[in-house]
Amino acid sequence: MKYFLIVLVSFSLMACSTFRSTSDYDVKTDFSNLKTYAWQTQNKETKYPGNDLVDKRVIQAVDHQLTKKGITVETEESADILVRFFTRTEQKIDDDGFRTSIGFGSFGSSGWGSSVSVHSPVETKDVGILVVDMVQRETNKLIWRGTVEDVFREHGTPEERAHRIRKAVEHMLKEFPPKPVSATID
């Protein structure tokens, strides 16, 4: 019974995942040569104002994922790639689709009736967006960008928020570094 509950809860959590992630990269970059990274210093003009607690959790999550992939932290002056990120929230329209229903029935001793109902539920949701950029240090060119979106949740403990950020970053960096492209693309 205990095992069944653990499996049930695990599948429930996986089903609730609302992460949507995308990535784009320079196909001419040889990612196999990239072994070190550093966080790019951002000045007041380039730093996106945000939540320092969230920023710290994002940095820890990205550090963990890159380390798992064998890419190690180095100084900004000697790293192969520089990493930067920003977060934002957007309101997105969630259209559940178009629904109709038709009903027939009787009332009283001799009455019949029908009804038609048309419903198109549309609502807005706050979506949190995390964008992580990787810039080749020597050329200062963007070589990879990952984006992950999730329905914004303000509730939960700090541990739950940290866990959610770790899972979002893991989802975004799942295919990093990209595999070499066999065909030449211009």
Secondary structure as the mmCIF struct_conf table of DSSP 4:
data_model
#
loop_
_struct_conf.conf_type_id
_struct_conf.id
_struct_conf.beg_label_comp_id
_struct_conf.beg_label_asym_id
_struct_conf.beg_label_seq_id
_struct_conf.end_label_comp_id
_struct_conf.end_label_asym_id
_struct_conf.end_label_seq_id
HELX_RH_AL_P HELX_RH_AL_P1 LYS A 2 ALA A 15
TURN_TY1_P TURN_TY1_P1 CYS A 16 CYS A 16
STRN STRN1 ARG A 20 TYR A 25
TURN_TY1_P TURN_TY1_P2 VAL A 27 LYS A 28
BEND BEND1 THR A 29 THR A 29
HELX_RH_3T_P HELX_RH_3T_P1 PHE A 31 ASN A 33
STRN STRN2 THR A 36 TRP A 39
HELX_LH_PP_P HELX_LH_PP_P1 GLN A 40 THR A 41
TURN_TY1_P TURN_TY1_P3 LYS A 44 THR A 46
BEND BEND2 LYS A 47 LYS A 47
HELX_LH_PP_P HELX_LH_PP_P2 TYR A 48 PRO A 49
HELX_RH_AL_P HELX_RH_AL_P2 ASP A 52 LYS A 68
TURN_TY1_P TURN_TY1_P4 LYS A 69 GLY A 70
STRN STRN3 THR A 72 VAL A 73
TURN_TY1_P TURN_TY1_P5 GLU A 76 SER A 78
BEND BEND3 ASP A 80 ASP A 80
STRN STRN4 ILE A 81 ASP A 95
STRN STRN5 ARG A 99 PHE A 107
TURN_TY1_P TURN_TY1_P6 GLY A 108 SER A 110
STRN STRN6 GLY A 111 HIS A 119
STRN STRN7 VAL A 122 GLN A 136
TURN_TY1_P TURN_TY1_P7 ARG A 137 ASN A 140
STRN STRN8 LYS A 141 VAL A 151
BEND BEND4 GLY A 156 GLY A 156
HELX_RH_AL_P HELX_RH_AL_P3 PRO A 158 MET A 172
TURN_TY1_P TURN_TY1_P8 LEU A 173 GLU A 175
HELX_LH_PP_P HELX_LH_PP_P3 PHE A 176 PHE A 176
BEND BEND5 PRO A 177 PRO A 177
HELX_LH_PP_P HELX_LH_PP_P4 PRO A 178 VAL A 181
BEND BEND6 SER A 182 ALA A 183
#
